[in-house]
Amino acid sequence: MSDAVQPIGTRGIMENFLNIYRKLNAENLDLLATVYADDIRFVDPAHEIVGLDHLHRYFDSLYQNIKSIDFRFNHHIQSGRNGYVQWEMTFSHPRLKGGSNISVPGASYIQFNGSNKVNFHRDYFDLGAMLYEQLPVLGRIITIVKRRLGS
């Protein structure tokens, strides 16, 4: 299969989106423009980004600060111009968990425009599991609080 992005019909837009994420890395961020609209609104628990240029800069910064990142897509559905995907992100960052791999489950809601590009992307994941719990002192405190809430 070629790495080139092929023209797709409405039925394949979600699969095309996921395929781009499977191969996305610091060296090919230009692929973002093949799936995201110029007016993309990207929201996650830590950011709200509007515009393809801003999204590109965000991903560039992300890839500069991590050692590795990988997405595994567990389940996805598409209904018209709406898509949902359940995923697991595994990454390593030199300042988190001693640079070891961290896996965070999450889900995304995606809206596609009339040009089959994503114009809205919202990620849902536990920011604490991704970041706060991985910090030495704060992580221990959060673990203690979670244990107490579970008792």
C-alpha positions as a printed Julia matrix, in Angstrom:
151×3 Matrix{Float64}:
   0.0    0.0    0.0
   1.33   3.42  -0.93
   1.99   6.09   1.72
   0.32   8.64  -0.56
  -3.11   9.77   0.56
  -5.74   8.51  -1.85
  -8.99  10.34  -2.68
 -11.77   8.85  -0.61
 -15.53   8.79  -0.48
 -17.56   9.67   2.6
 -17.55   6.07   3.8
 -13.76   5.91   4.04
 -12.99   9.23   5.68
 -12.69   7.84   9.2
 -10.37   5.03   8.11
  -8.24   7.54   6.19
  -8.04   9.73   9.3
  -6.88   6.77  11.44
  -4.33   5.69   8.82
  -2.75   9.15   8.91
  -2.43   8.93  12.7
  -0.88   5.46  12.46
   2.01   6.84  10.41
   2.26  10.4   11.79
   5.66  11.4   13.17
   7.9   14.45  13.53
   9.12  14.11   9.94
   5.73  14.07   8.17
   3.52  16.6    9.98
   2.5   17.91   6.57
   0.07  14.95   6.58
  -2.09  16.9    9.04
  -3.25  19.09   6.15
  -4.56  16.02   4.31
  -7.12  15.26   7.05
  -7.7   18.53   8.91
  -9.55  21.59   7.55
  -7.9   25.02   7.68
 -10.43  26.07  10.34
  -9.98  22.96  12.53
 -11.02  23.28  16.17
  -9.04  20.75  18.23
  -9.93  20.33  21.92
  -8.43  18.07  24.57
  -8.34  18.29  28.4
  -5.3   20.58  28.27
  -5.73  22.63  25.06
  -8.1   24.28  22.66
  -6.5   24.98  19.32
  -8.13  26.74  16.38
  -6.64  26.7   12.9
  -4.47  24.27  10.98
  -1.31  26.37  11.4
  -1.74  26.39  15.2
  -2.44  22.65  15.21
   0.7   22.02  13.15
   2.77  24.07  15.64
   1.2   22.13  18.55
   2.11  18.77  16.99
   5.59  20.02  16.14
   6.13  21.01  19.78
   4.64  17.71  20.97
   7.0   15.66  18.83
  10.01  17.75  19.92
   9.31  17.04  23.6
   8.65  13.3   23.56
  10.9   10.33  22.89
   8.17   8.21  21.29
   4.42   8.12  20.7
   2.13   5.48  19.28
  -1.64   5.23  18.86
  -3.55   1.97  18.89
  -7.16   2.22  17.73
  -9.39  -0.28  19.51
 -12.77   0.59  18.05
 -14.19   3.21  15.73
 -17.49   4.04  14.1
 -18.65   6.59  11.61
 -22.19   7.85  11.23
 -22.54  10.34   8.39
 -20.06  13.13   9.03
 -19.49  12.15  12.68
 -16.9    9.7   13.9
 -15.94   8.18  17.22
 -12.77   6.3   18.03
 -11.58   4.54  21.15
  -7.79   4.51  21.37
  -4.77   3.94  23.54
  -1.82   6.29  23.34
   1.59   5.04  24.47
   4.33   7.61  24.79
   7.53   8.35  26.63
   8.71  11.72  27.84
  12.1   12.22  29.5
  10.57  14.09  32.47
   7.69  11.71  33.16
   7.96   8.31  34.87
  11.73   8.3   34.36
  11.31   8.27  30.58
   9.44   4.93  30.65
   6.41   4.24  28.49
   3.08   5.62  29.67
  -0.18   4.27  28.24
  -3.34   6.33  28.38
  -6.74   5.2   27.1
  -8.99   7.75  25.48
 -11.68   8.48  22.96
 -12.2   11.09  20.26
 -15.24  12.65  18.67
 -14.58  13.8   15.11
 -16.71  15.93  12.74
 -15.99  15.98   9.02
 -16.9   18.88   6.75
 -18.25  18.71   3.18
 -14.7   18.36   1.86
 -14.16  15.2    3.96
 -11.72  16.97   6.26
 -11.94  17.16  10.04
 -13.21  20.54  11.18
 -13.79  19.53  14.84
 -11.8   17.06  16.94
 -12.35  16.57  20.68
 -10.21  14.15  22.69
 -11.37  12.68  25.99
  -8.76  11.18  28.31
  -7.62  11.28  31.93
  -5.1   14.12  32.08
  -4.12  13.0   35.58
  -3.15   9.53  34.35
  -1.23  11.06  31.47
   0.6   13.79  33.33
   0.01  14.45  37.04
   0.29  10.83  38.2
   3.62  10.54  36.39
   5.3   13.32  38.39
   7.34  12.08  41.37
   5.76  13.88  44.36
   2.38  14.77  42.9
   1.94  11.25  41.53
   2.29   9.71  44.99
  -0.26  12.14  46.43
  -2.76  11.42  43.65
  -2.31   7.66  44.13
  -3.03   8.01  47.87
  -6.13  10.13  47.2
  -7.42   7.62  44.61
  -6.93   4.72  47.06
  -8.88   6.6   49.74
 -11.7    7.39  47.33
 -11.91   3.71  46.39
 -12.18   2.48  49.99
